[in-house]
Amino acid sequence: MPNFLRGRFYEFHTERVISRAGQPIQTIVGAEIGPEIPNEVALRQVREGMDVYTPGKDDAYRLAMSVLSGRPVQHMPGNPAHFPH
């Protein structure tokens, strides 16, 4: 993985609003990866039970370790369109 992606976290959306402010709501279904968020926000979202995306397996593991007291377990997706977590 290129170095510029290491340590990056992103919000995770099942439906993304793409309309401008004040315009009728327009969404893209399936645009799951949202905007980049700081590490602190990613940690808070995971603690609150929300999903966070990162392209780096090592980054995901470190984030999970900072939330859990034990060793995290990888779950394979139930749907081929979903990401492992």
NORRA-V470017 format. One record per pair of residues at least 6 apart in sequence whose C-alpha atoms are under 8 Angstrom apart, sorted by the first residue. I is the first residue (numbers start at 1). GAP is how many residues later the second one is. D is the distance in whole Angstrom. If there is no record, write none. Layout:
((I	GAP	D) (I	GAP	D))
This chain:
((1	55	7) (5	50	7) (5	51	7) (6	49	8) (6	50	6) (6	53	7) (7	32	8) (7	47	8) (7	49	7) (7	52	6) (8	28	7) (8	29	8) (8	30	8) (8	31	8) (8	46	6) (8	47	8) (8	51	8) (9	27	6) (9	28	6) (9	29	7) (9	30	7) (9	33	6) (9	43	7) (9	44	6) (9	45	5) (9	46	8) (10	23	6) (10	24	6) (10	25	5) (10	26	4) (10	27	5) (10	32	8) (10	42	6) (10	43	5) (10	44	6) (11	22	6) (11	23	5) (11	24	6) (11	25	6) (11	26	7) (11	31	8) (11	40	7) (11	41	5) (11	42	6) (12	20	5) (12	21	5) (12	22	5) (12	39	6) (12	40	5) (12	41	6) (13	17	8) (13	18	7) (13	19	4) (13	20	6) (13	21	6) (14	15	7) (14	16	6) (14	17	6) (14	18	5) (15	12	6) (15	13	6) (15	14	5) (15	15	6) (15	16	6) (15	17	7) (16	11	5) (16	12	5) (16	13	7) (16	14	8) (16	15	6) (16	16	7) (16	18	8) (17	8	7) (17	9	6) (17	10	4) (17	11	7) (18	7	8) (18	8	6) (18	9	5) (18	10	7) (19	6	6) (19	7	5) (19	8	7) (33	20	7) (42	10	6) (43	20	7) (43	23	8) (43	24	7) (45	6	7) (45	7	7) (46	6	7) (46	21	7) (47	20	6) (53	7	8) (54	6	6) (61	11	7) (64	8	6) (65	6	7) (65	7	7) (74	10	7) (74	11	6) (75	9	6) (75	10	5) (76	7	8) (76	8	5) (76	9	6) (77	6	6) (77	7	5) (77	8	7))
